[in-house]
Amino acid sequence: GARKRRAWLYAAPYACAWLPSMYLFYMALSLIGPVLGNIVISTRGLWAIVLGALIAKAGHHHLEQHVERGILIRRFVAATMMVAAIALYVVSANWQSEASTNHSESNSSQPEAK
């Protein structure tokens, strides 16, 4: 009875935040495609490192273990390199798309050889 009601009260705010976030996530996937969408969502590692460091610095060691500064810097550098790789993928994909569009337009404007 009371335990079940308390569980629902604890779960309700999470569910109310989760449902719209899933709606927005799938809407974003429909706009940018599943491959790029999953690559972009992998940037959550950078946010996890930053939030984990802030939580540990605030003294909440029961939530996030305190790590040495050198380890934190290595994690941040690795996550930043991942974000840079994603940016390179997006830029190169757009560049290739524009290059192929320009190439097909220049070929279609030339008269046919007889």
C-alpha positions in Angstrom: 0.0 0.0 0.0 2.0 2.9 1.3 5.4 1.6 -0.1 3.9 1.3 -3.5 2.4 4.8 -3.3 5.8 6.2 -2.2 7.5 4.4 -5.1 5.1 6.1 -7.6 5.7 9.5 -6.0 9.5 9.0 -6.4 9.2 7.7 -10.0 6.7 10.3 -11.2 9.1 13.3 -11.6 11.6 11.1 -13.4 8.9 9.8 -15.8 7.6 13.3 -16.4 11.1 14.3 -17.5 11.9 11.1 -19.4 8.8 11.1 -21.7 9.4 14.5 -23.2 13.1 13.9 -23.5 12.5 10.7 -25.5 10.0 12.5 -27.7 12.6 15.2 -28.5 15.4 12.6 -28.9 13.4 10.7 -31.6 12.3 14.0 -33.2 16.0 14.9 -33.5 16.9 11.5 -34.9 14.2 12.0 -37.6 15.9 15.3 -38.6 19.5 14.4 -38.6 19.3 10.6 -39.2 20.1 7.7 -36.9 23.8 7.4 -37.7 24.7 11.0 -37.0 22.2 11.1 -34.1 23.9 8.2 -32.3 27.3 9.7 -32.9 26.2 13.1 -31.5 24.6 11.4 -28.5 28.0 9.9 -27.7 29.1 13.4 -26.6 27.2 12.7 -23.4 30.6 11.3 -22.1 31.9 14.8 -22.0 29.0 16.0 -19.9 29.2 13.0 -17.6 32.9 13.8 -16.9 32.1 17.5 -16.2 29.1 16.7 -14.0 30.9 13.9 -12.1 33.8 16.3 -11.3 31.3 18.9 -10.1 29.4 16.4 -7.9 32.6 15.1 -6.4 34.0 18.6 -5.8 30.7 19.5 -4.0 31.5 16.7 -1.6 28.8 14.2 -2.7 31.3 11.2 -2.6 28.4 8.8 -2.2 27.3 9.7 -5.7 30.6 10.2 -7.5 34.0 9.0 -6.4 36.7 11.6 -6.1 39.5 11.0 -8.7 42.9 12.5 -9.0 43.4 15.6 -11.0 45.6 13.8 -13.6 43.0 11.2 -14.2 40.3 13.8 -14.6 42.4 15.7 -17.1 43.0 12.6 -19.1 39.3 11.8 -19.2 38.5 15.3 -20.3 41.1 15.3 -23.0 39.8 11.9 -24.3 36.2 13.2 -24.3 37.2 16.4 -26.1 39.0 14.3 -28.7 35.8 12.3 -29.2 33.8 15.6 -29.7 36.4 16.8 -32.2 36.1 13.5 -34.1 32.4 14.0 -34.3 32.8 17.5 -35.5 35.2 16.3 -38.2 32.7 13.7 -39.3 29.9 16.2 -39.6 32.0 18.8 -41.4 33.4 16.2 -43.9 30.0 14.7 -44.5 28.6 18.2 -45.3 31.7 19.0 -47.4 31.3 15.7 -49.4 27.6 16.3 -49.9 28.2 19.8 -51.2 31.1 18.7 -53.4 28.9 15.9 -55.0 26.0 18.4 -55.5 28.3 20.9 -57.2 29.9 18.2 -59.4 26.5 17.0 -60.6 25.3 20.6 -61.3 28.5 21.4 -63.3 28.0 18.2 -65.4 24.4 18.9 -66.1 25.1 22.4 -67.4 27.6 21.2 -70.1 26.1 20.5 -73.5 26.0 16.8 -74.5 28.7 15.7 -77.0 27.3 14.3 -80.3 
